[in-house]
Structures are given as C-alpha cells and as structure tokens.
Amino acid sequence: MLHISRMICAGLGLALWLGAAPAAKAATYLLEMWGEVDPIAFVSLAGDGITAGDAAYGRFEIDLSSPTVFSATNTLYQNAVPQAQVTLGSYVATGGAGSQGQLFRASSATRSFINATRHDMSAPNVNGRILNNVQINFSDTFDGVFSAPLVDPAVWAATPLSDFTSAGFFLNFQSAGPGLPGGTIAVTADRFTLTQIAAVPLPAGLLLMATSLGLLGVLRRRRA
C-alpha cells in the first residue's frame, strides 16, 4: 500500500507542477523589420550574395523580462535577443541559443534610442570577413519619442517610422588581417512590427498523462 500511495502522489504532484509551469515569458516580443541594404554604409563588403539595394529582412525575439534600471529613462535588459535571423539578398545569418545579447534603452532631452546587440551568429563570411554581431537600432535625436516606450513597449510598437531619425539594423564584420579591414553593412527599415508573443498554455493531455502515470503504476503493482 505504501508503494501505491507514493506512485499516486508522484503522478498527482507531476500533474500539479505541469499545470503551474508557465510555457512562455509574458515580456517577450517579436520584432520584424523590412528594408534594404544601404549603399552609403556598405563599406567594402560587396559580394558573397550581398549587393547594395538588396531587399533585407530581420526577425528578432525580444525578451524584456530581465531589466536593470539605472534611472527613469535608462534601462539595460540582459539576454534580450534569444533568437535572431537576418536575410540580405541570398545571405542569411541566424542566432539561436548562446550569447543572447543585450538591449539598452535611453532617453534625454536631446536624444532617445533603443539599441540591441546580438553576438554568436551563425553566418557565412563576406569577402573573408567574419560576422561579429548584428545590432538593432531605433534612434531619435529631436523630440525624445522613447520616453514612453522605456516603460511601455506598446508605444514603441505604435510609433511610426517617420518619428525616428534612423531605424534598422547593422551587420558588423571583423577584420580578417592586413588589407581586409572590418566593416559594416547597414539596413534601413522601411517598415517594422513589434508584437507580443502570447504564452502558450500546456495541452490538457499533458495533465492527463501525468495523472495516468500514477494509475498505471497502481495497476502494475496489482498484477504483480
């Protein structure tokens, strides 16, 4: 009887734990940007599937659940870019688990910006240069539009591109030795969206399975 009681308790305990465990963080957002490769900031890196004017797309998961608040208008978020993918022409760079980047928000009377950097990207070299990081940037140097988004991502999502001095992302490449200096490929955004990723509830079948484990144990003991 003692063994049967333990199995039932274990099954019920697992069911309760599964029911209580969250499936996704509530402060996670999907940032998508569409634009083109900027010829002005295309520094000696043409080739290997990338040309100036290429259509570009960036998809970034933004996690705002780990803030370090320095002041009312300055906040740093750790592990803020757990997933990232950028496509420029036929060139694709992807970042999964690993160095998950930082996001910094700041605002003052003269400048406001959101800047996020994601290292540890898996990507081909471009003319011998290794991709060091992908950097997201939304900047405004006139009216401080980010005072509200510092505390409300919904305002960031609703802010039109015309309110930004610049918006887009950068691919920063390392030097590959003498005669092969590092460089930056810039993408100017024509459009962006920021949508909250809803937490996905656990399927009811998992709870049923957890409870069934205890019942199956009881039946096996009885047959023995």
N, C-alpha and C positions, 0 to 999 in steps of 0.2 A: 504493500500500500504506500510505503514511503516513496518508492521509486515512481509510482504512478502519480502521486501528488507533485513530485518535483518536475515531471515531464509536463503536466498540465500547467503548472506555474510558469515554466520556461516558455511554453507556447503562448500563454496569455501575456507574459512580460514582453516577448518579442513583438506581439501584435500591438501592444500599447506604445512601445518605442517607435515602431514604424508609423503609427498614427500621429505621433507627436513630432517626428523629424521633419523639418522643412526641406522641400525639394529644390528651392532656388532662393537666392537673396532678393529681398524686396527693393534694394537700391541698385539694381543692375539695369543698364540701358543699352540699346543697340544704336550706335551712331553709324550712319551711312552717308557717304559723300560721292558726288558725281562731278567730274570736271575734265580738265585736260592738262597735259604736260606743258608747263610754262616755258617758252623758249628763252626768256630773259634769264631765268635761274637754272638753265640747262648747261652746267659747267663741264665741258669737255668729256661728256659721258654718253654721247650719241652712240648708238649701235647695240648689238646683242638684244634686239627685239624692242628697243625703245627709240622713238623719234619725237622731236618737239611737235606739239599739237596733238599727240595721241590721246584718244579717249582714256580716261582714268576713273577708277572706282576704288573706294576704300570702305571696308566693313570692319567696325571695331566694337567689341563688347566693353562697355564702360562700367566699372564697379565702384560705387561711391560709398561703400559700407565701412571703410577704414580711414576716416578723416583725422588729420592732425590740424587743429585750428590754432593758427598763430595770432590772428586778430579777427575782427568782424569782417574784414574784407580779404583775408589771406588764408587759404586752406590748402593743405597738401594731402593727397589721397595715395596710399600705398597699394600695391598690387591692383592697380586701377585699370589695366588693359589685359585681361586674361586671354582674350582671343583677338587676333587681328589678321586681316588679309587685304592686300592691295594688288590691283591689276593695272598695268600701264601697257597698252598695246598687247603684245603677246607675253610680256614679262609678268610673273606672279611671285609675290613674296608672302609667306604665311608664318604666323607665330602662334604656337599653341602653349602648352604648359612650359614653364621655365621662368625666366626673368620677366615678370608680368608688368613692369613699367610703373610709372608714377604720373599722376595728374595734378597740376598746380593751377589754382585759380587766384587771381589777384585783381584788385581794383583800387584806383586812386582818382584824384581829381582830373588827371590828365591822361591816364591810360588804364585800360582794363584788358585782361586776356585770360584765355584758358589754353593751357599747354600740356600735352601728354606725350611721353616718350616711351616707346616700346622697343627693347633690345631683343636679342635672341630670336631673330627672324630667319626662317629657312628660305633661301633665295639664291638664284644663280649670280655669279659675278657679272659685272658690267665693265667691259674693256679691262679686265684684270682686277677691278676694284671689288672689295668685299663690302656688302651692305652692313653697316654698323647699327643703324636704328631707323625706325620710322617715327616721325614726330607730327602730332596733330596740333594745329594752331588756329585759334579764333582770336582775333585782335581788333581792338577799337581804341584809337588814340584821341578821340574827340569828346565823346559825351558820357563815357563810363557806363555803357549799357549793361555791364556784367554785375552791377551792384546787386540786382535781384537774383540772377542766376547763381550767384555764390551760395544762396540758400534755397533756391527753387529751380531744379533742372527743367521744370515745365516751362519756365520763362525762357530759358536757353533754347528749348525746342521751338518756341513760338517766335523767336527773334528773326526777322527777315535778313537775308544776306546783305541787303542794302545798308543795314545798320553797322556792318563790320568794315573796318579798314582793310582787313585781309582775312580770308578763311580758306583752309585747305590742309594739305599735309605735305611733308618733305621726306625724301629718302636720302639719308646721309651715308656716304660711302667713305671707307678708309683709304689712306694712301697705300699703294702697292709697291712702294720703293721709288728710287730715283727716276724722274721722268714720268711717273704715274701718280700725280698728286690726288688726294681725295677730292670729293666734290659733292654737290647737292643737286638732286632733281626735285623740283617743286611742282606741286599740283594745285592749281587754283580751282576752288569749288564753284560750280555753277548752281548747285542745289545740295541740300543736306536734309536729313531727317534724324530726329532723336526720339526714340520710342522706348517706353519702359518694358522690360521683359517680365511678363507675369510669372509668378511662382506656379509651378505645375504640381497639382495635388497628386499624392500617391494613389495608384489604382486601388479600388476596393479589393481586387483579387489578391493583393499582397497581404492585406489584413486577414483575409480568409485563409490564405496559405499558412500564415504564421500560427493561427489557431489550430489548423489541421495538423500541424507538426506534433502538437501535444496529443491530439486524439489518436493519431497513428501510432504514437509510442505506446499508448494505453492498450490498443488492440494487439500490438505485437507482444506485449508482456502477457496478455491473457492467453494468447495462443501457445506461448511458451509454457 
